[in-house]
Amino acid sequence: METARIDFDELQQQLSKAVQGIVEVTDAVGEIASKIRSAKNSSSTGEQWARTWGETLPKKATAKMLGVSVTYLNKLISNGVINVAPDGRVVVRSAADWANQNTHKEDTKPKKRWRV
């Protein structure tokens, strides 16, 4: 009968790596939890909109929410003013940022009137 040989140095290295991994995961979880707490207690409009409507919305609903046409919303998206998720839905926080800035008023130039 053969007895099992235990390599204590190898086990100690494995245990050290495992503990190091646990510390890294714990740090990451703590970081995420603090971000969630700060976002939950945030009073920014983007946070409030995200809590009300969710993180993303379809383009038609976003356009209605912002009071613009879907065509104009698509223009804002193509210009990079408002962000979209990979699935094509509009990121509510970026729409809130756009709505709270006065840049959208500068985007629309007054139409020239022809005088005869």
Buried (B, 14 or more C-beta within 10 A) or exposed (E): EEEEEEEEEEEEEEEEEEEEEEEEEEEEEEEEEEEEEEEEEEEEEBBEBBEEBEEBBEBEBBBBBBEBEBEBBBBBBEEEBBBBEEEEBBBBBBBBBBBEEEEBEEEEEEEEEEEE
